[in-house]
Amino acid sequence: MNLSDAEERNLRKEFAWLLQEEMPNLITQLHSIIGDSFSKFFALDPENMQSKPGKYIFHSQANPETFKGVVTLFQNLVVAADLQIRLPSCSHVLRANIREDNPWRIQQIQNCANLMSKMYNLLHAQISNATSYTAATQILKMLDQLTVLLTNATASLDHAPPITPELVALDRQKGVFNPPIPAEFAVVFCTSRDRLLVTALHLHTPKPDRKTSSDHREERRVEIVSRVSESCTIPWLTTLLVSLSFCLEQCQLMKDKVAIFEQYGITQIVQ
């Protein structure tokens, strides 16, 4: 687009303001939001820790007798659970108990915490080094890095991992239940966005075929006979996702502003 000299001078002033004022302000804002969220929900220092274990009640609205109990969640740990579950394929009630000394670890929440730690360190380095922004490519690279981390952190909570017979059979966390649950059952904890999801499964291992039973290389197949799931909203996960979403929106807004100047061929500050 053709610009008059006066128009170009004004745009270059606005571009310089964007890079030298708005971008540092955005970095400071994101640093504060990510830092506050991390200290609230994932701090390792007990003296500065603001998050507390929360007890969440699970029950089936359709039939309370099929699924009921209480789960205590602290950060990424199920530190206690007392669940009574009746699966369609089983006549008796499955009891699943977890004690504080041997918690269930929810990897999705841990992954989110790890990504937030990377974001905080990235933003902190920008502030500590008093980074000066002089070109569009410089801030777009930074914004792209933040966008990837924010997107992955959100996605880590968004989607529950697939629960397959093979993964359940190999899951080492089966040993956290006290007393142990029978081998033909499994209980799995995960997140689905801001909800804690508990899934119970009744498993069956068919007898190997006589023709192939002599082949020791063949793995024994595990089938899911039935399953039931219940979920409960975790308020602090809701708050965390809102914060991540806001940060992502602010990054995209800054990218859009830079794109406007790029349309006029303005991509760096001219001294």
N, C-alpha and C positions, 0 to 999 in steps of 0.2 A: 504494500500500500504506500502511496506517495504522501509524504508529510511535508508541511512547511517547516522551515528552520525553527520557528517558535514552537510549533507542535512537538517536534522531535526533542527540543530542549526540555520541554515540560515533561514529556514521557520519560526521558532519561533521569530527570530529577525524581519522578515517582518510582522508577525502577531502583535507583540508588536507595531511596527510602525503604523500599520493600526488602532489599538485601541487607541493609545496614541497621534497620530498626525493627521491621516486622519479623524477619526470620529469627534474629536473636531472641525476641520476645516469645516467639512460638517455641523455640528450644527450651527456654526457661519455663514456660507454661507446661509443656509435656514432661519435662524433668520433674516438676512439682507433682503432677498428677500420677505419673508412674511411680515415683518415689513414695508418695503417700499411700498409694494402693498396695505397694509391696510391703511397706512397714506394717500396714494394718492386717494384711492377710497372710504374709509369708515370713515375717521377721523371725530370725533365729535367736535373737537376744531376748531372754525372758523378761528383762527389765523394761524393754521398749516394746514388747509385744502387746498389741491391742486386740488381737483376735482371741476368742475364747472357744472352748469346745461347745458345740451346739447339739442339742438333742432334737431329733426329728421323728415324728410319729408316722408310721406306715400302716395303711389299712386298705383293704379292697372295699370300694364303695358299693360294688355289686353284691358282694358277699363277704362281710368282715371276717368270717370264719376261715376263709381260704388264704388270707394273707394279713398278718397283723404283727406289730412289734415296734421297737424303738431302736434307732441307730444314732450313735454319737459320732459326729464328724469334727475333726480338728485339722485345719489346713488340708493336707492331702491324705490324712490318715483317718480310717474308720477305727477309732480307739475303743469302741464298745458297740455291741449289737446283741439284741435279744429278739429273735424272730421266730414266729410260728407260721409255717407254710404248709398248705395242703395242695399237692399237685393232682391234676385230674386222673393221672394213671396210677395213683398210690392211695391206699386206703388209710394209712396212718399219717399223722402230722410230723413234718420235718422240723426239728429244732436247730437253729443256727445261732451260736453264741460266740462272741469275740470279746476278749478281755484286753485291758489297756497295755499289758506287758507284751502283747504280740499282735499289733494292729495290722489291718489290711491297707496296703498302699495303693492309692488311686493314681496311676501313672499320668493320666490326662491332666490332673491338677498340677502335678509336679512339672510336667512339660511346660505348662503355662507359666509357672513360677520361674523356670529356667529362662524362658524367652523374655519375660519381663525384666529379669536381672541383666540380660544382654542389652535390652533397650535402655535401662537406667545407666549402665556403664557407658554406652555410646553417647547418650545425651550429656552425661557428666563430663566426659572427655572434651566435648565441644565447649562447655562452659569453662572448665578449668584451663583450657588452652586459649581462651578468649579468641576463638576462631573468627576470622574476618571473612565475610562472604563478598566476593567481587564478581562472580559469574553465575549464570543460570545453571550451568552444568554442575557446579559445585554443590548448590543446594538441592538440585534434583537428585543427585547421587545420594545425598543424605536422606532425603525424603523417601526415596525408593527403599533404602535399607530399613527405615522405620516402618514403612508400609508392609514390607514382607514380614517383619517381626510381629507387628500388630495383627496382621491377617492370620499368621500361624498360631499366635497365642489364642485368638478367638476360636479358630478352627479346632484347636486341641480340646476345647471344652464343648464345642458344638456337636461333634459327631461321636456317638458311642462306638467303640470298636466292635467289629463283628464277633459274635459269640458262636464259635464253631465247636463241634465235638472234639476236634483235634487239639485246639487251643485250651479248651477246658481240661482235657485229659493231662496236658503237660503243665498246667498252671501250678507253680510251686506254692502259691498262696493258699492252696487248699488246707495247708497245715496250720493256719491261724485259728481255725475253729476249735473251741474247747467247751465241751468234749468234741472229738472229731466227728464230722458228719459221715454217714455211710458212704462207701466207695461209689455206689450207684447214683449218688446225688452230687450236685454242685450248686454253689451260690456265688454269684459274681456281683461286684460293686463297680459302677462306672458313672460318668456324668453324661447327660444329654442337654447341652447348653447350660441353663442354670438349675437343672434338676439332678438330684442324686437318684440313680436308677439301680434297683436291686432285682436281679433275675435269678430265679431258682430253676434248676433243670433236673429231670429224671433221665438218667443215662442207661444205655443197654449195650453190652458188648456181645454180638452174636458169636456163636461157636464157629471156629474156623472150618471151612470145607475140608472133608477128608482128603480130597485130591491135592489140596494145597497145604495141608497142615504140616507136612514134612519139610516145607520150604521155610526155613527159619528167617529168611530175609523179609517175608511178608509181614507187614505191620497189622496188628489187630485193629479192626474197624470199630469205631464207637458211634452209636446212634443216639439222637435225642428223642426220647419217647414222648415227653411233654415238657412244657415250660410255663411259668407264670412270671409276670413282671409288675412291679409297682414303683412309682416315683414320688418324689417330694421336692418342692421348690426350696432351694437354699438361698436365703436373702442376700448373703454376702457375695455369692456368685453372680446374682443379678446386678448388684452394685458394681462389681468388677467388670462385667461385660459392658455395662453402660459407659464406664470410664474408658475402656478400650475402644469402643465404638466412637466416642467423642474424639479421642486422639486421632483415630483413623480419618474421621471427617475433616479435622483441622489440617492434616497432612494433604488431603486431596484438595482442599480449598487453596492452600498455598501453591500446589502444583498448577491449579487452574489460573491463578493470578500470573504465574510465570509464563504460562502458555499465551496469555494475552500480549505480553511484551514481545514474545518470540515471533508473533505474527507480524510485528513491525521491524523485525530484524534486530531487536535490542536484546542482547544476551549477556552483556558484561558492562561493568562500570568503566566509563572512559574518564581518565584523570585529566 
